[in-house]
Amino acid sequence: MLGNVKVYLLRSFSRSFKKKVASFPNVKLREISKIEEISEGIFTTGEVGFFIKEQSLIVKKENGRDRHNWMFTSRVG
C-alpha cells in the first residue's frame, strides 16, 4: 500500500468514478474546478475546456536569483 494519498479530481468527473477512487481506505479525495495550489509551488489549473474537460499541472521551479521556470503538463479528464 502507498500510505495516505491525496487525489485531486475534476469536479466534472463521473460520480461513479469518484466513488470508486474514494472507496480506497488510504485515499483522501479532493474535487477541483478552478486553479488551486495543491502543494508549495505546485498548482492545478482546474477544469479547462468546454466539451472535453482537462486539467494541467503547473510546477514553479527556482532558477537562480529571482528567476522562475514554469513546467506544465496536461491530461485529458
N, C-alpha and C positions, 0 to 999 in steps of 0.2 A: 504494500500500500504506500502511496505517496505522502501520507500525512495530510494535514489540513490544506485544502486548495480553494482559492477564491476564483470563481469562474464569472467572467463578465460577458453576458449575452445581450444581444439586441432585444429590446422590448418587443419588436415585431416578429421574433422567432415564434414558432407554433407553441401553443400551450403544452401539447403532448411532449415535444422535445425538451422544453424547460422542466417539465415534471420528471422526465427520465433522468436528466442531468442532476436535478435536485435530490433524486432518490438515493444517491450515494452518500453514506454517512459522513464522509470526510469533506464534502463539498459545501461551500457557502456561496450561494448564487446571488449575483447582483445584476439586475436588469438596467440597461442604459439606453438612452435615446439621444443624448447630446454630449458634446465634448466634456471630458472629465479626466482629471489627473488620478490615475489609479495607483501610482507609487511615485516617489520622488523622481521627477524628470521623465516619467512615462505617462503618456496620455492616450486615450482612445478618442476618436472623432465622434463616436456615437453613430447614429444612423445617418448614412449618406446615400442619396439616390432616391428615385421616385418609385419605379416599378420593382426593380430588384434592389433590395436594401443590402448595403455592405458597410463595413467599418474598417478603419485604418488604425494602426498602432504608430504612435509618434514617440521617438526617443530623443531626448535632449542630451547631447554629448559635449562635454567640455573639450575645447580645442585651443589650448594655450591661454594667453591672457585675455580675459573678457571676450572671448570668441566662442561661438557655439556652432556645432554641426547638428543638423536635424536628420534623423533617419526615419523613413516612412515605410510601412509595409501594409498591404491591403489584402483583404479576404472577403469573398462574397458570402453573405449570410444566408 
